[in-house]
Amino acid sequence: MSSSKKTGLLLILLVFSNLATAQSVSALMGARSAALGYASATLSDEWALFNNIGGISRIDHPNVAFAYDARPVMPGADRIAATLSTPIKMGVAGFGLFRFGDDLYSEQIISAGYGNHLGLVSLGLKINYIQYRAEGFGTRNALSLNFGGIAQITPQIAVGAYIVNLNQPRLSASNLERLPTHLIAGLSFKPVEKFLLVTEIEKDLDYDPTFKAGMEYLAHKKITLRTGFNLHPNAGFFGLGYTLKNIKIDYSLQHSTTLSFACQASVIYRVSKKKRPREK
């Protein structure tokens, strides 16, 4: 591997350490949340398994989803994820796979989550099996827990919060280093049916907080426009969504002075149009 590729990968690891979820790089996925600046604490959609697990409980269709996040200026730093979520007798269950990196350095995650809601409150719990592999350094594994919830205060206002690496696992019995714990809290406001505002704060216990905000507008019954931004580190986002019957296609574009451009595309396929009955 060329020295420039190694330097680029090292840079993205350093920058993403502030945005990490259950590992060194961010596992927040889904082009919808990406276009909103990853302000996903209050989103109850098909990518909740990789964002706020509390949002998974509002899924009412079995679905499969796939996302690819590309960073053209940094070879070897792409991310890829896939999920399967389905309503069950009580609640919703989800399963997901995530991968970052290449032969030099890579991270893999296998996730399983469960969520349910009672009235206006949705809660979820997720377990992650994380594997780190670095050329010349071998492989390390860890198990981590995420917990989250969303409360629909009024038809227009929702609040959400979740904790990543609740158990602060160690990478090995002989290694005192623990995976970082992240605390995330957010608020959403939907003044009218076609317009959504979201904002959140993410805090790594060892770093300064990151502020995120985004806006979503349903321009047409099939087309959605989105934009967002982050502060510390600073970044701007833009995206589009298109819905066709039981397929959702989303795209996002990100720009920051540190990482230049990045883009993400995701596809969601609803396996069945039959909705599960809502709890009363």
Beta strands, then each sheet from edge to edge (+ up, - down):
strand 1: 63-70
strand 2: 79-87
strand 3: 92-101
strand 4: 105-118
strand 5: 121-134
strand 6: 138-152
strand 7: 157-164
strand 8: 170-172
strand 9: 175-178
strand 10: 182-192
strand 11: 195-204
strand 12: 210-218
strand 13: 223-231
strand 14: 235-244
strand 15: 247-256
strand 16: 260-270
sheet 1: 1+ 2- 3+ 4- 5+ 6- 7+ 10- 11+ 12- 13+ 14- 15+ 16- 1+
sheet 2: 8+ 9-
end
